[in-house]
Amino acid sequence: MTKIQNKSDPIVRTSHLPLIDLASSTDIPFCKSIVDELAKLGYEIPDPTGKAWLAESRYKGSERIIFESGITQVIELGAGFTPHSLNMPKVKYIEVDFPETIKAKKKIVSKINPLRKVTYISGEIFEDSTWEKIQKHLVKRPTVVFCEGFMQYTNPQKRKYLTKKILPIIQGGGIWFFEDSLTFHPEFSNISELRALSERMKRISKNKQLTNYITQEDLTKELESYGLNIQRKPSFNEISSPDYSQEGKIVLGNFKNWILTGS
């Protein structure tokens, strides 16, 4: 989807797609400005999926969880081009993503708000060297780690790796959370439009995990086996996008965010 070539993982092609949905029909600040800047950098801007409610729910749900936690040090894994750092100016913000995405994001944010200080970490999330970089920028305080739209691409081995790296960071009052997704609800794969959305993202990212479904029960058992405590919080459903259909209400009514702490 983008003219900028990634040498490590085709998933980078999805990094700006949720933003296009958010910019098309939601009231989230800075989305349209970032899309405009992406176009100037040579990114192709495809048509929205028509399901902005899905991206809006996870975006607004993420910010609500962070605000309600009261925690002011945040690590966003696979940050892509979402404007969280711009919309949470009082938070010490660390973004982690592939080098080409970080390079573009840094340029865009500095243009939109030159005064906003964000720590950008370039690297592969499943490499120890990236986590060594992250550790160097942390201060001693409770930390939120979150992965918006990212965990649906992971398999058990990758989730176990992330747990090993994140658990020490969230000790002492921190949390790790990610939103529920279609990948964690096999029952929704029978809905043709939702299946088509997963298939589209799988095709772009070349990642088969999007349709390698796992049940809520099995994911719960897996995460608990890694030593995590699990709380669930209903997904955000106060949606501004006009594409929020009855189908969307059914999906979000069954979604619950995964909020994880150490046992």
C-alpha positions in Angstrom: 0.0 0.0 0.0 3.0 2.3 0.4 5.8 3.2 -1.8 8.2 3.2 1.1 9.9 -0.3 1.1 10.2 -2.2 4.4 13.1 -4.7 4.6 11.8 -6.6 7.6 8.1 -7.3 7.6 5.2 -6.6 5.1 3.0 -5.7 8.1 4.4 -2.2 7.7 2.0 -1.8 4.8 -0.9 -1.7 7.3 0.6 1.0 9.5 -1.4 3.8 8.1 -4.6 2.0 7.1 -6.6 2.5 10.4 -5.8 6.2 10.3 -7.5 6.5 7.0 -10.7 5.1 8.5 -10.3 7.4 11.5 -9.8 10.4 9.3 -12.7 9.6 7.0 -15.6 9.8 9.5 -14.6 10.2 13.2 -14.1 13.2 15.4 -10.6 12.2 16.6 -8.2 15.2 16.4 -5.2 15.2 14.0 -6.2 12.2 11.9 -6.9 14.2 8.8 -3.7 16.3 9.2 -1.6 13.1 9.5 -3.2 11.6 6.4 -2.5 14.7 4.4 1.2 14.6 5.5 1.4 10.9 4.6 0.2 11.7 1.1 2.9 14.3 0.8 5.5 11.6 1.8 4.4 9.3 -1.0 2.0 7.0 0.8 -0.9 5.7 -1.2 -4.2 6.7 0.5 -6.8 4.0 -0.4 -10.5 4.3 0.2 -11.7 3.7 3.8 -13.0 0.2 4.7 -16.4 1.5 5.7 -15.8 0.2 9.2 -14.4 3.2 10.9 -16.3 2.2 14.0 -13.8 -0.7 14.6 -10.7 1.6 14.5 -12.6 4.3 16.5 -13.5 1.9 19.3 -10.0 0.7 19.8 -8.5 4.2 19.6 -10.9 5.8 22.0 -10.9 2.8 24.3 -7.1 2.9 24.5 -7.1 6.5 25.6 -9.9 5.9 28.1 -8.0 3.1 29.7 -4.8 5.2 30.0 -6.6 8.2 31.4 -8.5 6.1 33.9 -5.3 4.4 35.1 -3.7 7.7 36.0 -0.4 6.4 34.7 1.8 9.0 32.9 4.4 6.8 31.2 3.2 5.0 28.1 4.9 2.6 25.7 2.9 2.1 22.4 4.1 -1.0 20.5 3.5 -1.0 16.8 2.4 2.7 17.1 2.0 3.2 13.3 0.5 6.6 12.6 -2.2 7.0 15.3 -2.2 10.5 17.0 -2.2 9.3 20.6 1.0 11.2 21.5 -0.5 14.4 20.1 -3.8 13.9 22.0 -2.1 13.0 25.3 0.4 15.8 25.7 0.9 15.4 29.5 2.1 11.8 29.1 5.7 10.6 28.8 5.2 8.9 25.5 7.4 6.2 23.9 6.6 4.9 20.4 8.0 1.7 19.0 7.8 0.6 15.3 9.9 -0.3 12.2 12.5 2.3 11.2 10.7 3.6 8.1 7.5 4.1 10.0 9.2 5.9 12.9 11.1 8.1 10.5 7.9 9.2 8.8 5.9 9.6 12.1 8.7 11.7 13.7 8.7 14.0 10.7 4.9 14.4 10.7 4.5 14.9 14.5 7.3 17.5 14.6 5.5 19.4 11.8 2.1 19.3 13.4 3.3 20.1 16.9 7.0 21.0 17.1 6.8 21.3 20.9 5.6 17.8 21.5 8.4 15.6 22.8 8.0 11.9 22.0 10.6 9.2 22.4 10.8 7.2 19.2 12.3 3.7 19.2 13.1 2.1 15.9 13.3 -1.7 15.7 11.7 -5.1 15.5 9.5 -5.7 18.5 10.6 -9.3 18.7 14.3 -8.6 19.0 16.1 -8.1 22.4 18.0 -5.1 21.1 14.8 -3.1 20.7 13.8 -3.8 24.3 17.3 -2.8 25.5 16.6 0.6 23.7 13.2 0.9 25.5 14.7 0.2 28.9 17.2 3.1 28.5 14.4 5.6 28.1 12.1 4.5 31.0 12.0 6.4 34.3 11.1 4.7 37.5 7.3 5.0 37.7 4.2 2.9 36.8 4.0 2.2 33.1 1.3 1.4 30.6 2.2 -0.8 27.7 -0.3 -1.1 24.9 -0.6 -2.6 21.4 -3.4 -1.1 19.4 -4.3 -3.3 16.4 -1.1 -5.3 16.9 -1.8 -8.4 19.0 -4.1 -9.9 16.3 -1.0 -10.5 14.3 0.8 -12.6 17.0 1.0 -16.3 17.6 1.5 -18.0 21.0 5.3 -17.9 20.7 5.3 -14.1 20.1 2.8 -13.5 22.9 5.0 -15.4 25.3 8.1 -13.4 24.2 6.2 -10.1 24.7 5.1 -11.3 28.2 8.7 -12.0 29.2 9.7 -8.5 28.1 6.7 -6.6 29.4 6.2 -8.2 32.8 9.3 -6.6 34.4 8.2 -3.2 33.1 4.7 -3.2 34.5 5.7 -4.4 38.0 4.8 -1.8 40.6 1.4 -0.7 39.4 1.7 -0.8 35.6 -0.6 -2.5 33.1 -0.3 -4.1 29.7 -3.5 -4.0 27.6 -4.7 -4.6 24.1 -8.1 -4.4 22.4 -10.2 -7.4 21.5 -10.3 -8.3 17.9 -12.0 -10.4 15.2 -9.0 -12.9 15.5 -10.1 -13.7 19.0 -13.7 -14.3 18.1 -14.0 -17.2 15.6 -17.8 -16.8 15.7 -17.6 -13.6 13.7 -15.7 -15.3 10.9 -19.0 -16.5 9.6 -20.1 -12.9 8.8 -19.0 -12.3 5.2 -18.1 -8.6 5.5 -16.0 -9.1 8.7 -14.3 -12.1 7.2 -13.5 -10.0 4.1 -12.0 -7.3 6.3 -9.7 -9.9 8.0 -8.8 -11.4 4.6 -7.9 -8.0 3.2 -5.6 -7.1 6.1 -4.0 -10.6 5.8 -3.4 -10.1 2.2 -1.7 -6.7 2.7 0.3 -7.7 5.7 1.1 -11.3 4.5 0.3 -12.4 8.0 -1.8 -15.5 8.4 -2.6 -15.0 12.1 -5.5 -12.7 11.3 -7.6 -15.7 10.3 -5.9 -18.2 12.5 -8.6 -17.8 15.1 -8.4 -18.4 18.8 -11.3 -18.5 21.2 -11.7 -16.2 24.2 -11.3 -19.2 26.5 -8.2 -20.5 24.9 -6.5 -17.0 24.8 -7.4 -16.6 28.5 -5.7 -19.9 29.4 -2.7 -19.1 27.3 -2.1 -15.7 28.9 -2.7 -17.1 32.4 -0.1 -19.8 31.7 2.5 -17.0 31.1 1.8 -15.7 34.7 -0.5 -12.9 33.8 -3.6 -11.7 35.7 -6.5 -10.9 33.4 -9.2 -8.3 33.7 -11.7 -7.5 31.0 -13.2 -4.2 30.2 -16.1 -3.7 27.7 -15.0 -2.1 24.4 -15.7 1.6 23.8 -19.0 2.0 22.0 -19.7 5.7 22.0 -19.0 5.9 18.3 -19.2 9.1 16.2 -18.8 7.5 12.8 -22.0 7.2 10.7 -20.9 3.7 9.5 -21.6 2.3 13.0 -24.2 -0.3 12.0 -26.2 -2.9 13.8 -23.5 -5.3 12.9 -20.9 -3.1 14.5 -23.0 -2.8 17.7 -23.2 -6.6 17.9 -19.5 -7.0 17.5 -18.5 -4.3 20.0 -21.1 -5.6 22.4 -19.1 -8.8 22.5 -15.7 -7.3 22.5 -13.8 -6.8 25.8 -10.3 -5.3 26.2 -7.6 -7.5 27.6 -6.1 -5.7 30.7 -3.0 -7.6 32.0 -1.0 -7.4 35.2 1.6 -9.6 36.8 0.5 -12.4 39.1 
